[in-house]
Each structure stands twice: as C-alpha cells, then as structure tokens.
C-alpha cells in the first residue's frame, strides 16, 4: 500500500513540475493578449476592420504585436545590461526554483541556443546499467556531478557524484536525449548504438 501511495505521490509531483512552465507560459500569453486587445480596440474601431485573413482583427493584431514585442525582447536580451540584470535575477531568485537550471538549459537546447555552458549528455553507470545523464560539472579530482533524469519526465531526477570511469561522454544533443526519455526509451538504438 505504501509503495502505491509513494508511486502516486511521485507521479503527481512529477506532473506538477512538468506542467508548471506550460501553465505559466499560457497565463502570460493570455494576459498579454488581453492587454493588447484593450490597446488595439480603439485602432480597430477607427479603421473599421472586423477581420483579417478570416481571423478577428483584435486577435490578429494582438498576435502580431505579441510577436513584435517578443522580437524586441530578444534584441534587448542580447545587450550587456540585460544579460547582467538576468544573471542577477537568476542568482537571487530563479536559481532557488527546483529544476530551473535544467529547464533553462533544455529550453535553450530546443530553441537551438546551445552554447559552451550547455549540459553535455553522457552515459552514467548506475549499478549494472547505463543511464542517460547530463554532466553538471567536473569535481576536482576524479569525480563528476551528473544529473540523472527520470522518464517520462526528465525534469524530475537525481544528482549523483560518480567516478570518471563510470561516465561515458557522448555527442548526443540534449534535445534528442530528452525526447528519448519522454518516449520511455523509444529511439535508444539509433541514439546509443555507437556508445554501447
């Protein structure tokens, strides 16, 4: 009974961790559309437009404005001042959110913004099995800190300190490893055949 309870509890927590970023994104976009709809409403009345390409004018213009603002935000994010502000925000607040760093690196990987600070996919030997893992950092000496993600929710996992000989480095892109984990191992043959 206790095992069933623990399993259900862990799955519910993993589900919450998985859905939180999606819910936050939906809420933010919904609020942005509501604010923009109020702002564009007078313009639509002035131009006497009801729809554009079969879409309500209010929705169409709100989407265009949202994309434009995201583009401007992307440009601003490239500035030194913005990078400094984001780094301070991450250090003081966001880093305290469980799984934030992995979530951030995953997002960068899926968006194609991988850089030198990305998490490298490795194979970690846990007992008698190899597991997909992400190298967090090299510890002085002969050890590595690795994150072993869970399946089907890679955002839920454990951190292990392992000796170097229990790690195999790979060239597997992080997004491909995450896709394999979410698919409960589907695609493992193609992904791992040159490493095992």
Order of alpha helices (4+ residues) and beta strands (2+ residues): alpha-beta-beta-alpha-alpha-alpha-beta-beta-beta-beta-beta-alpha-alpha
